[in-house]
């Protein structure tokens, strides 16, 4: 009987930064929605809610761009390595 054990992907520094940034993206956008909701329900004055929502939206947007950049970079590196392997090319000295 053989067991199929799924190998775990290594979590490189770039991927870790990407996932953390995506977490900040989610927190920022949820904070944005909650701040606007609190302003609409008059728990906070609307000017104060708008300022809090703007700061939270900026945090969410920065998290989105950083996360997309880091995770996209890891996909690009994987694809480049696959093409190098298929085409029989040696990896560049910087990739070693």
N, C-alpha and C positions, 0 to 999 in steps of 0.2 A: 504494500500500500504506500503510495507516495502522497505527500502533503504539498499542496500548492500554497506557498507562503508569499504574499505580496511584498515585494521589497519596498521599503519606505524611501521616498525621495529625500535627498539631502536638502536641508534648509540653509541655503547660502545667505551671506550677509545682505545681498541685494534683494533676494526674495523676502527675507525677514523685514527689511525696511519697507518693501512694497506692501506687505500684509499689515504692518503697523500703520502705515499711511492710510490704507483703506479703512482701518478701524477709526482713525481720526476723521475720515470722510463721513462715515456713517454717524459718528457722534456729532459732528458739526451740523449735518443736515437735520438730524433729529432735534438738536437744540434749536435750530432755526424754526422748525415747525412748532415746537413747544412754546417758544417765545412769542411767535405770532399768535398762537392759540390763546396764550395767557393774556395777550393784549386785546384780542377780540372778545374774550369773556370778562374783560375788565378786572382781572386780578392784578394787572400792572397797568400803569399809564401807557398809552399807545406809543408815545415818543420813547420812553424807556424800553419798551418791548421791541421797538424797531431798531434801536441801537444794539441791544443784545442779539437780536436776530441777524443783524448785519455782521457782527463779529463772528457769530457762529457759522454764518454762511461762508465767510472768508476762510475760516478753519476747514470747513468741509470742502471747499473748492481747492485749497492748497493740498489737502490730503488726497483728493481725487487725482490731481495732476502728478503729484509725486508718486503715488501708488501706481498709476497707469504707466508712468515712465519707467519705474523700477521693474515692474512685472513684465512690461513689454520688452525691456532690455534682456531679461532672462530668456524670453521666448526667442528673441533674435539670436542670442548666443547659442541656444540649443539647435535652432534651425541651421545656423552657419556650421556648427560642428557636424550635424547630420550630412549636409551637403559635402563637406570636406571628406567625410568618411565614404560616402557613396562615390564621389568622383576620384577617390584615391589620392587626394592631396594631403600633404603633411600640414599639421596645424602650425600657425605662425608662432614665432618664438615668444611673443607676448602672451599667447594662450597657454603655454606650458607651465 
